[in-house]
Amino acid sequence: MQIVFIFNVRRQTHGIEKKAQDEAEFDAPETIQAIHDAIVANGHECVDVEADEDAYGKLKALKRNVDLAFNIAEGLRGEIREAQIPAMLEMLGIPYTHSGALTHAVTLDKSLTKKIWQHHGLPTPKFVEIGYKEKPYVEGLRFPVIVKPNSEGSSKGIFNDSLVDDPSLLLKKIRQVRKEYGNGVLVEEFLPGREFTVTVMGNEGVEKGVYTLPIVEQNYDVFPPELKKFASYEAKWFFEDTLPDARVAYICPAKLDAGLQKMIEQLCINAYEVLKCRDVARIDLRLDADGKPALLELNTLPGMMPDPNVVSYFPVASRAAGWSFNQMVGTIISHARERLGMTPG
């Protein structure tokens, strides 16, 4: 097939400053090259298109010669940025991998995602959503709580001090997050149990259906005392990079009894299906004080860093499933083709 590969490239090194955070969701050049090479290794021709302000024109010029778009573009700005490229592809009539524009738009909004899960009876920690211009008022939550930007990814805006134990410090933190990230704020009860991330793949209505890869558990036992035990920006982009062997930062497959494993897998499949995800997504969840899992958030564009000494949970789970990087990329393409009726599977 002729495949157009669409991405945003990260040119900044990781840092706390705003410019570096703005590109935290983008992919490094080596990741982009590895995915391009994997598409070719699966027997396809590949044309690269950066998802910049000229992307629509480039895609329009290519559309007559393209069978499928492999889309991992995060978008440039705004609270529905992950839907920008899918919307363009739909306008141009180019079929594409990963979820549709509506799902990308909804799942970037953490509180809206949680409301949909709640509507379907799926467990998620109690939370309060505070709009950009709303009075920052919170009640009915147990402390500690985590304060997050409502529409960011890659742990942007979630720092070590985002975990608030003292109610007197909450208002200041809400105002800081709202000022720095320019959108709503999510204040969520912090669950004390183990944390997992689960890659879900496949599609409803096809032969293989929807399934999970081996569950990954975050290994917070290796954290230094000053780092709180959650996936903060400091932990994700600084601490993990200092580890001589990044594989100590996680356990995969997670060590779970059969009942809890089945509960987590089914919960994540349900969470994926009610949001109409396609091909692949990654779901984060934690256990509550009673050891029961609750959904935190869902990433429709899970990271795909190829280096096994870098913590990237989708490739981690794929390797645990026995797949090479090329197989992982090829599986996404196969699921998209099957969903689109391009091949029998």
C-alpha positions as CSV (number, residue, x, y, z in Angstrom):
1,M,0.0,0.0,0.0
2,Q,0.9,3.7,-0.3
3,I,0.9,5.1,3.2
4,V,1.3,8.7,4.3
5,F,2.9,8.9,7.8
6,I,1.8,12.0,9.7
7,F,3.5,13.3,12.9
8,N,4.7,16.2,14.9
9,V,8.4,16.4,15.5
10,R,9.9,17.4,18.8
11,R,12.8,19.8,18.4
12,Q,13.2,20.9,22.0
13,T,15.0,18.9,24.6
14,H,13.0,18.1,27.7
15,G,12.8,20.8,30.3
16,I,10.5,22.6,32.7
17,E,10.3,25.8,30.7
18,K,7.1,26.3,28.7
19,K,8.6,26.0,25.3
20,A,9.9,22.5,26.1
21,Q,6.6,21.5,27.6
22,D,4.8,22.7,24.5
23,E,6.6,19.9,22.5
24,A,6.5,17.2,25.2
25,E,3.7,15.3,23.3
26,F,5.6,15.4,20.0
27,D,7.8,12.6,18.8
28,A,11.6,12.6,18.7
29,P,13.3,12.3,15.2
30,E,14.6,8.8,16.1
31,T,11.0,7.6,16.9
32,I,9.7,9.1,13.7
33,Q,12.4,7.4,11.7
34,A,11.8,4.0,13.4
35,I,8.1,4.2,12.6
36,H,8.8,5.1,9.0
37,D,11.2,2.2,8.7
38,A,8.7,-0.2,10.3
39,I,6.0,0.8,7.8
40,V,8.4,0.1,5.0
41,A,9.5,-3.2,6.6
42,N,5.8,-4.3,6.6
43,G,5.9,-4.0,2.8
44,H,4.4,-0.6,2.2
45,E,5.6,2.6,0.6
46,C,5.8,5.5,3.0
47,V,5.7,9.3,2.5
48,D,6.3,11.5,5.6
49,V,4.2,14.6,6.3
50,E,4.8,16.8,9.3
51,A,1.6,18.0,10.9
52,D,2.4,21.7,10.7
53,E,0.3,24.6,9.3
54,D,0.9,23.5,5.8
55,A,-0.3,19.9,6.4
56,Y,-3.7,20.2,4.7
57,G,-2.1,21.4,1.4
58,K,0.4,18.6,1.5
59,L,-2.2,16.0,2.2
60,K,-4.5,17.3,-0.5
61,A,-1.7,17.1,-3.1
62,L,-1.0,13.5,-2.1
63,K,-4.6,12.2,-1.7
64,R,-4.9,10.6,-5.2
65,N,-1.8,8.4,-4.5
66,V,-2.5,7.4,-0.9
67,D,-4.3,4.3,0.4
68,L,-4.0,4.9,4.1
69,A,-2.6,7.5,6.5
70,F,-0.7,6.3,9.6
71,N,-1.5,9.2,11.9
72,I,0.3,9.9,15.2
73,A,0.0,13.7,15.0
74,E,-0.7,15.4,18.3
75,G,-1.8,18.7,16.7
76,L,-0.5,22.2,17.2
77,R,-2.7,24.1,19.6
78,G,-6.1,24.2,21.2
79,E,-8.2,21.8,23.3
80,I,-9.2,19.5,20.3
81,R,-5.7,19.6,18.7
82,E,-5.5,15.8,18.4
83,A,-8.6,15.9,16.2
84,Q,-7.1,18.3,13.7
85,I,-5.4,15.9,11.4
86,P,-8.1,13.3,11.5
87,A,-10.7,16.0,10.6
88,M,-8.5,17.0,7.6
89,L,-8.2,13.4,6.5
90,E,-11.9,12.9,6.7
91,M,-12.5,16.1,4.7
92,L,-10.1,14.7,2.0
93,G,-11.5,11.2,2.1
94,I,-8.2,9.6,3.2
95,P,-8.7,6.6,5.5
96,Y,-6.4,6.5,8.6
97,T,-5.2,4.5,11.5
98,H,-6.0,5.1,15.2
99,S,-9.2,6.7,16.5
100,G,-11.6,9.1,14.8
101,A,-11.7,12.8,15.2
102,L,-14.5,12.8,17.7
103,T,-12.8,10.3,20.0
104,H,-9.5,12.2,19.9
105,A,-11.3,15.4,20.8
106,V,-13.3,13.9,23.6
107,T,-10.4,12.0,25.2
108,L,-8.1,14.9,25.4
109,D,-10.7,16.4,27.8
110,K,-10.1,14.5,31.0
111,S,-13.3,15.5,32.8
112,L,-15.5,14.8,29.7
113,T,-13.9,11.4,29.4
114,K,-14.6,10.6,33.1
115,K,-18.2,11.8,32.7
116,I,-18.7,9.3,29.8
117,W,-17.2,6.5,31.9
118,Q,-19.4,7.4,34.8
119,H,-22.5,7.4,32.6
120,H,-21.6,3.8,31.6
121,G,-21.0,2.8,35.2
122,L,-17.2,2.5,34.9
123,P,-15.3,3.4,38.0
124,T,-13.1,6.6,38.1
125,P,-11.8,8.6,41.0
126,K,-14.1,11.4,42.3
127,F,-13.3,14.7,40.7
128,V,-14.3,18.4,40.3
129,E,-13.9,20.2,37.0
130,I,-13.2,23.9,37.2
131,G,-13.7,25.9,33.9
132,Y,-11.2,28.5,32.9
133,K,-13.5,31.4,34.1
134,E,-15.3,29.6,36.9
135,K,-14.9,30.4,40.5
136,P,-12.3,27.9,41.8
137,Y,-14.5,26.1,44.4
138,V,-14.0,22.5,45.4
139,E,-16.1,20.4,47.8
140,G,-16.9,16.7,48.4
141,L,-13.4,15.4,47.8
142,R,-11.1,13.6,50.1
143,F,-7.5,14.7,50.5
144,P,-5.0,14.2,49.1
145,V,-6.0,15.3,45.6
146,I,-4.2,15.8,42.4
147,V,-4.6,19.1,40.4
148,K,-4.2,18.7,36.6
149,P,-4.7,20.7,33.5
150,N,-7.9,19.3,32.0
151,S,-6.7,19.1,28.4
152,E,-3.0,18.2,28.3
153,G,-1.0,15.0,27.8
154,S,2.4,13.5,28.5
155,S,2.2,14.7,32.1
156,K,2.3,18.3,31.1
157,G,1.4,20.5,34.1
158,I,1.4,17.5,36.5
159,F,4.4,18.1,38.8
160,N,5.5,16.8,42.1
161,D,3.6,19.6,43.9
162,S,0.4,18.7,42.0
163,L,-0.4,16.3,44.8
164,V,-2.0,18.4,47.4
165,D,-2.4,17.2,51.0
166,D,-3.2,20.5,52.7
167,P,-6.6,22.0,51.8
168,S,-5.2,25.5,52.5
169,L,-2.8,25.1,49.5
170,L,-5.4,23.9,47.0
171,L,-6.7,27.3,45.8
172,K,-3.2,28.6,45.0
173,K,-2.4,25.4,43.0
174,I,-5.6,25.6,41.0
175,R,-5.0,29.3,40.1
176,Q,-1.4,28.5,39.1
177,V,-2.4,25.6,36.8
178,R,-5.2,27.6,35.2
179,K,-2.9,30.6,34.6
180,E,-0.1,28.6,33.1
181,Y,-2.1,26.2,30.9
182,G,-5.0,28.4,29.8
183,N,-7.8,25.8,30.1
184,G,-9.9,24.1,32.7
185,V,-8.5,22.3,35.8
186,L,-9.3,18.9,37.0
187,V,-9.1,18.2,40.8
188,E,-9.2,14.5,41.4
189,E,-9.0,12.3,44.5
190,F,-5.7,10.5,44.7
191,L,-6.0,6.8,45.0
192,P,-3.4,5.1,47.2
193,G,-3.0,1.8,45.4
194,R,-0.8,0.3,42.7
195,E,-0.8,2.0,39.3
196,F,-1.1,0.2,35.9
197,T,-1.2,1.1,32.2
198,V,-2.9,-1.1,29.7
199,T,-2.6,-1.1,25.9
200,V,-5.9,-2.0,24.3
201,M,-6.0,-3.0,20.6
202,G,-8.4,-4.0,17.9
203,N,-11.9,-3.0,16.9
204,E,-15.5,-4.0,17.6
205,G,-17.3,-5.9,14.9
206,V,-14.3,-7.6,13.4
207,E,-13.1,-11.2,13.8
208,K,-10.4,-10.7,16.5
209,G,-12.3,-8.0,18.3
210,V,-10.8,-5.9,21.1
211,Y,-8.1,-7.3,23.3
212,T,-5.3,-6.2,25.7
213,L,-1.6,-6.6,25.7
214,P,0.3,-7.6,28.9
215,I,-0.4,-5.2,31.8
216,V,2.4,-2.8,32.8
217,E,2.8,-1.7,36.5
218,Q,4.7,1.4,37.4
219,N,7.4,0.5,39.9
220,Y,7.3,3.3,42.4
221,D,9.7,1.4,44.7
222,V,12.6,2.8,42.7
223,F,11.6,6.4,43.2
224,P,13.8,8.6,45.4
225,P,12.1,9.9,48.6
226,E,11.6,13.4,47.2
227,L,9.5,12.1,44.3
228,K,5.8,11.4,45.1
229,K,4.5,8.1,43.8
230,F,2.6,9.1,40.7
231,A,3.5,9.9,37.1
232,S,4.7,13.5,37.4
233,Y,6.4,15.4,34.7
234,E,9.7,15.3,36.7
235,A,9.4,11.5,37.1
236,K,8.5,10.9,33.4
237,W,11.0,13.2,31.7
238,F,13.8,13.5,34.2
239,F,14.1,10.8,36.8
240,E,13.5,7.9,34.4
241,D,16.2,9.2,32.1
242,T,18.8,9.0,34.9
243,L,18.2,5.3,35.4
244,P,21.1,3.0,34.2
245,D,18.4,0.5,33.2
246,A,15.0,2.0,32.5
247,R,13.4,-1.5,32.8
248,V,13.5,-1.2,36.6
249,A,10.9,1.6,36.4
250,Y,8.1,-0.9,35.5
251,I,7.0,-4.5,35.8
252,C,5.6,-6.2,32.8
253,P,3.7,-8.4,32.8
254,A,2.4,-7.1,36.1
255,K,2.2,-9.6,39.0
256,L,-1.5,-9.9,39.5
257,D,-3.9,-12.6,40.7
258,A,-6.1,-14.0,38.0
259,G,-9.3,-12.3,39.3
260,L,-7.8,-8.8,39.5
261,Q,-6.1,-9.2,36.1
262,K,-9.3,-10.2,34.5
263,M,-11.1,-7.3,36.2
264,I,-8.5,-4.8,34.9
265,E,-8.5,-6.2,31.4
266,Q,-12.3,-6.1,31.1
267,L,-12.5,-2.6,32.6
268,C,-10.1,-1.3,30.1
269,I,-11.8,-3.0,27.1
270,N,-15.1,-1.4,28.3
271,A,-13.5,2.0,28.7
272,Y,-12.0,1.7,25.2
273,E,-15.3,0.6,23.6
274,V,-17.6,3.2,25.2
275,L,-15.3,6.0,23.8
276,K,-15.4,4.4,20.3
277,C,-11.6,4.0,20.2
278,R,-10.1,2.3,17.2
279,D,-7.0,0.2,16.5
280,V,-5.0,1.1,19.7
281,A,-5.2,3.2,22.8
282,R,-3.5,3.1,26.2
283,I,-5.4,3.4,29.5
284,D,-4.0,4.4,32.9
285,L,-5.6,3.2,36.2
286,R,-4.9,2.9,39.9
287,L,-6.3,0.7,42.7
288,D,-8.3,2.4,45.5
289,A,-7.9,1.7,49.2
290,D,-9.9,-1.5,48.8
291,G,-7.8,-2.8,46.0
292,K,-10.3,-2.1,43.3
293,P,-9.3,-0.6,39.9
294,A,-10.5,2.8,38.8
295,L,-9.8,4.5,35.4
296,L,-7.6,7.7,35.3
297,E,-7.3,8.6,31.7
298,L,-7.0,7.3,28.1
299,N,-4.4,8.1,25.5
300,T,-5.6,7.6,21.9
301,L,-2.0,8.2,20.6
302,P,0.2,6.2,22.9
303,G,3.9,6.8,22.6
304,M,6.0,4.5,20.4
305,M,9.6,5.1,21.4
306,P,11.7,2.2,20.0
307,D,14.6,2.2,22.4
308,P,14.1,-0.5,25.0
309,N,16.1,1.5,27.5
310,V,13.4,4.3,27.4
311,V,10.2,3.9,29.3
312,S,7.4,3.9,26.6
313,Y,4.6,1.7,27.7
314,F,3.0,0.6,24.4
315,P,6.4,-0.8,23.2
316,V,7.0,-2.3,26.6
317,A,3.7,-4.2,26.5
318,S,4.4,-5.2,22.8
319,R,7.8,-6.6,23.7
320,A,6.2,-8.6,26.6
321,A,3.7,-10.0,24.0
322,G,6.7,-11.2,21.9
323,W,6.4,-8.6,19.2
324,S,9.2,-6.7,17.5
325,F,8.8,-3.0,16.9
326,N,8.1,-3.7,13.3
327,Q,5.3,-6.2,14.3
328,M,3.8,-3.6,16.7
329,V,3.5,-1.0,13.9
330,G,2.3,-3.6,11.4
331,T,-0.4,-4.7,13.8
332,I,-1.8,-1.2,13.9
333,I,-1.9,-1.1,10.1
334,S,-3.5,-4.6,10.0
335,H,-6.3,-3.6,12.4
336,A,-7.0,-0.4,10.4
337,R,-7.1,-2.3,7.1
338,E,-9.4,-4.9,8.6
339,R,-11.7,-2.2,10.1
340,L,-11.8,-0.4,6.7
341,G,-12.5,-3.5,4.7
342,M,-9.2,-3.3,2.9
343,T,-8.2,-6.9,3.6
344,P,-9.9,-9.9,5.3
345,G,-7.6,-9.3,8.3
